């Protein structure tokens, strides 16, 4: 089929807007780990930009190939963000508590490393599938399928960790628990959308060349939008609406010194005046001096 230009333009604009919003939100709430999600959005945006170019000049196969490659590997970055996010949530909400013996600070690293392995397998298979030789292209599709199966197995293991996190969170008390359940549910929805997309790709690439399923998918463009681009866009938008920065804000404020005197130390709204040898006897070494901003 010839790619639909209006559809490609629409998704190019949608991904670009969502990605720019993520960039703004990451800066606003100082969440540097969101760069992974932003990069995934950038790859999706460029994929549809190249798809538009390819539709206008279908003779240049290289442009379409790059567009296709970006489309099938960019979800890995969105998936990696989910791994990193749970690790940050464990550290923020539970502190040093471990999930199945893994600390939150190491959890994201471990799963991202496995995700990189999946990435290498998938990009290798994706590149091989673009070969002009039918045998190599078929092998590439099988390799890519193995990569997405491995990715799905990681997601299943990861979901077990989210269950463990939820159980430990039940016993957590204090204000930091606020918003954790909603963010955890959004994380699970994101993983469900990725799984939905993976199942489609497994069905597509595991179907024999020339089979009814394979021919039907290859002749209808809506599969790209309904089963791949659409779910990934919703995964990005969900994180726009319920951004982790809204929930995982810094739970402390820097101590401020009184602007009226360099002798008072403001700490949690109370100024404690320092010891003054000339005034000793009229007050204790660290006598109470009043609320912040009233230092003598």
C-alpha positions in Angstrom: 0.0 0.0 0.0 1.0 3.6 -0.3 1.3 5.3 3.1 -1.5 7.8 3.9 0.1 11.3 4.1 -2.7 12.8 6.3 -2.5 9.9 8.8 1.3 10.2 8.9 1.1 14.0 9.4 -1.5 13.6 12.2 0.7 11.1 14.1 3.8 13.2 13.5 2.1 16.2 15.1 0.7 14.1 18.0 4.0 12.6 18.9 5.8 15.9 18.5 3.4 17.7 20.8 3.5 14.9 23.4 7.3 14.8 23.3 7.7 18.6 23.7 5.4 18.4 26.7 7.5 15.7 28.2 10.6 17.9 27.7 8.9 20.8 29.4 7.7 18.6 32.3 11.1 17.0 32.8 12.7 20.4 33.1 10.0 21.8 35.3 10.1 19.0 37.8 13.8 18.3 37.3 13.4 14.6 36.4 16.5 13.9 34.4 15.6 10.2 34.1 12.8 11.1 31.8 15.3 11.6 28.9 14.6 7.9 28.0 10.9 8.6 27.4 11.7 11.8 25.6 14.1 10.0 23.3 11.4 7.4 22.5 9.0 10.1 21.6 11.7 11.7 19.3 12.2 8.5 17.5 8.5 8.0 17.0 8.3 11.6 15.7 11.1 11.1 13.2 9.6 7.8 12.1 6.5 9.5 10.9 8.4 12.5 9.5 10.3 10.0 7.3 7.0 8.2 6.5 5.6 11.4 5.1 8.8 11.9 3.0 8.5 8.3 1.8 4.9 8.7 0.8 5.9 11.6 -1.4 8.8 9.7 -2.9 8.1 6.0 -2.7 11.0 5.1 -5.0 13.5 5.8 -2.2 13.4 2.6 -0.2 16.1 3.7 2.3 13.8 6.4 3.7 11.0 4.0 4.3 13.4 1.4 5.8 14.7 4.0 8.4 11.1 5.0 9.2 10.2 1.3 9.7 13.2 0.7 11.9 12.5 3.7 14.1 8.9 2.6 14.5 9.7 -0.9 15.7 12.5 -0.1 18.1 11.3 3.2 19.7 8.8 1.3 22.0 11.9 -0.2 23.7 12.8 3.2 25.1 9.3 3.7 26.4 9.6 0.3 28.0 13.0 1.2 29.5 11.4 4.3 31.1 8.9 2.1 32.8 11.7 0.0 34.3 13.5 3.1 35.5 10.3 4.6 36.9 9.5 1.7 39.2 13.1 1.8 40.6 12.6 5.5 41.3 9.2 4.9 42.9 10.7 2.2 45.2 13.4 4.5 46.4 11.1 7.5 46.8 8.2 5.7 48.6 9.9 2.9 50.4 13.5 4.1 50.9 16.0 1.3 51.3 13.3 -1.4 51.2 14.2 -4.2 48.7 11.9 -6.0 46.3 12.8 -9.7 45.9 16.3 -8.7 47.2 16.8 -5.8 44.8 17.1 -2.2 45.8 15.2 0.4 43.9 18.5 2.1 42.8 19.7 -1.1 41.1 16.3 -2.3 39.8 16.1 0.0 36.9 19.7 -0.6 35.9 19.2 -4.4 35.9 16.1 -4.3 33.8 17.4 -1.6 31.4 20.5 -3.8 30.8 18.2 -6.7 29.8 16.2 -4.2 27.7 19.4 -3.3 25.9 19.9 -7.0 25.1 16.4 -7.0 23.7 17.2 -3.8 21.8 20.3 -5.3 20.2 18.4 -8.5 19.2 15.5 -6.5 17.7 17.6 -3.9 15.9 19.7 -6.7 14.5 16.7 -8.6 13.3 15.1 -5.4 12.0 18.2 -4.6 9.9 18.4 -8.1 8.6 14.7 -8.1 7.6 15.5 -5.1 5.3 17.8 -7.3 3.2 16.9 -7.8 -0.5 17.6 -11.5 -0.1 14.4 -13.3 0.8 16.2 -15.9 3.0 18.1 -13.2 5.0 14.9 -11.1 5.3 13.0 -14.1 6.7 15.8 -14.8 9.2 15.7 -11.2 10.3 12.0 -11.4 11.0 12.5 -14.5 13.1 15.4 -12.8 15.0 13.2 -9.7 15.6 10.3 -11.9 16.8 12.7 -13.6 19.3 13.7 -10.2 20.6 10.1 -9.1 21.2 9.3 -12.4 22.9 12.3 -11.8 25.2 11.0 -8.3 25.8 7.6 -9.6 26.8 9.1 -12.1 29.2 10.9 -9.2 30.9 7.6 -7.4 31.2 6.0 -10.3 32.9 8.8 -10.6 35.4 8.6 -6.8 35.9 4.9 -7.0 36.6 5.7 -9.4 39.5 7.8 -6.7 41.0 5.0 -4.2 40.8 2.8 -6.6 42.8 5.6 -6.9 45.4 5.9 -3.1 45.5 2.1 -2.7 46.0 2.1 -5.1 48.9 5.0 -3.4 50.7 3.4 0.0 50.0 0.3 -1.1 52.1 2.4 -1.0 55.2 3.9 2.4 54.4 2.6 5.3 56.4 3.0 9.0 56.0 2.4 11.7 53.4 4.8 10.2 50.8 2.3 7.5 50.1 0.0 10.0 48.4 -0.3 9.4 44.7 1.7 6.2 44.6 -1.3 4.0 43.8 -2.3 6.1 40.8 1.2 6.3 39.4 1.6 2.5 39.8 -1.6 1.9 37.9 -0.5 4.3 35.1 2.8 2.3 34.9 0.9 -0.9 34.6 -1.4 0.5 31.8 1.8 1.6 30.0 3.1 -1.9 30.2 -0.2 -3.3 29.0 -0.1 -1.0 26.0 3.4 -2.2 25.2 2.2 -5.8 25.6 -0.7 -5.2 23.2 1.7 -3.9 20.6 4.2 -6.8 21.2 1.4 -9.4 20.6 0.6 -7.8 17.3 4.2 -7.8 16.2 4.6 -11.5 17.2 1.6 -12.4 15.2 2.8 -10.3 12.2 6.4 -11.5 12.0 5.7 -15.1 13.0 3.2 -15.6 10.2 4.7 -17.4 7.2 5.4 -15.2 4.2 2.5 -15.3 1.8 0.0 -16.6 4.4 -3.4 -15.0 4.6 -2.6 -13.3 7.9 0.7 -11.9 6.6 -0.8 -10.7 3.3 -3.8 -9.1 5.0 -1.6 -7.1 7.5 0.9 -6.0 4.8 -2.0 -4.7 2.6 -3.7 -2.6 5.3 -2.1 0.4 6.8 -4.5 0.7 9.7 -2.6 -2.0 11.6 0.3 0.3 12.0 -1.8 2.9 13.7 -4.2 0.7 15.7 -1.7 -1.9 17.0 1.6 0.0 17.1 1.7 3.8 16.8 -1.6 4.3 18.6 -0.8 2.4 21.8 2.7 4.0 22.0 1.1 7.5 21.7 -1.4 6.7 24.5 1.5 5.5 26.6 3.2 8.8 26.2 0.1 10.8 26.8 -0.7 8.9 30.0 2.7 10.0 31.3 2.0 13.6 30.2 -1.3 13.6 32.2 0.0 11.7 35.3 3.7 12.8 35.1 5.9 11.2 37.8 7.2 14.7 38.6 3.8 15.6 40.0 4.0 12.9 42.6 7.7 12.4 43.2 8.5 15.9 44.1 11.4 16.7 46.6 10.0 16.2 50.1 12.4 18.6 51.6 13.3 22.3 51.3 16.6 23.9 51.8 17.2 25.7 55.0 16.9 29.4 54.6 18.7 32.1 56.6 16.9 35.1 57.9 17.1 38.1 55.6 17.1 40.5 58.5 20.2 39.2 60.4 23.1 36.9 59.7 23.0 35.8 63.4 19.7 33.8 63.0 19.5 30.3 61.5 16.1 29.5 60.0 15.2 25.8 60.4 11.7 24.5 59.7 10.1 27.8 60.3 11.9 28.5 63.6 14.9 30.8 64.1 17.5 29.8 66.7 19.7 32.7 67.6 23.4 31.9 68.0 25.4 32.4 71.2 26.5 36.0 71.8 29.1 36.3 74.7 28.1 39.9 75.4 24.5 38.8 75.8 25.1 35.6 77.8 23.0 35.3 80.9 20.0 37.0 79.3 19.5 33.9 77.1 20.7 30.4 76.6 23.4 29.5 74.2 20.7 28.7 71.6 17.7 30.6 72.8 14.4 30.7 71.1 14.0 33.9 69.1 10.7 33.5 67.4 9.4 32.4 64.0 11.4 32.6 60.8 12.0 36.1 59.6 11.9 37.6 63.1 15.6 37.1 64.1 17.0 39.8 66.3 
